């Protein structure tokens, strides 16, 4: 069965990663740069990652910001495209 707790955890990770990288996901959706389905897909991509604990640790270590996502981030390409 689908667990909303897992979805929520990964939605927060996607949001925190975007913030850490200087990407405003809400603004990207409003401007039409990020279709809502793609935003939802980014959460599902994150849910498939086995590095959630490492990601949380990385986000804590980079709370002041970072230029690039960690190598294991499944949404790195999305974040890069929204930064350019």
N, C-alpha and C positions, 0 to 999 in steps of 0.2 A: 504494500500500500504506500502511496505517496505521502511523505512526511512534510508538513508545512514548516516544521522546525528546521529541517535541512535546507529547504528553499529559503527561509528567512536568513539563516546563517550565511548562505552564499550570496544572497542579495546584499547583505551588509558588507561582505568581503568585496564584492564588485564595486559598491559605492565608495568604500574606504580606499580601494586601490585607485579608482578614478580621482578621488580627492587628492590622494598622495601624489598622483602624477599631474595634477593641475587640470584635470578634465571635468567639465561641468556637464554631467549626463542630462540633467533636466533641461538645461539650455540647449544642448544638442538635439534633444527630442523636439523642443519648441521650434527650433529653427529648421526642422526637417532634415537635419544631418544624420539623425539616428532614428530610424523607424521604431516604434514601440515594440514590434515583434523582434527586432534585432537586440533591443535592450533585454527583453525576456530571454532570448536565446543566449545572451552573454551570461545570465545567471545559470542556465542549464549547462553551459560550457564549464562554468566554475564548479558546478555540482559534480561533474565527472572527473574532476581533478583529485588526485590522491594526496595533495600537498596542502590541504586546508590549514593544518596546524602550523606548518612552516610559513605559510602565507600570513597568518595572524601574527606570528613572531616577526616576520619581515616588516609588516605594517607598523608594528610597535617601534621597531628600530629606525624606521624611516618616517616617523610621525611629522617631521618638519618638511617632508617632501622628497621627491626623487625624480630623476630624469627618465628612467626606464623601469619597467616592471621586472620582477625576477624572471629568470630564464624559463621556469616551469609554468608561467602564467599563460593560460589558454586563451586569454583575451588580449594579449599583448598587441596583436595586429590592430584590433579595434581601437584600443587606447592610442596607439601611434597615429592612426588615421584621424582621430578626433583632435589630436594635438597639432597636426600639420595645417 
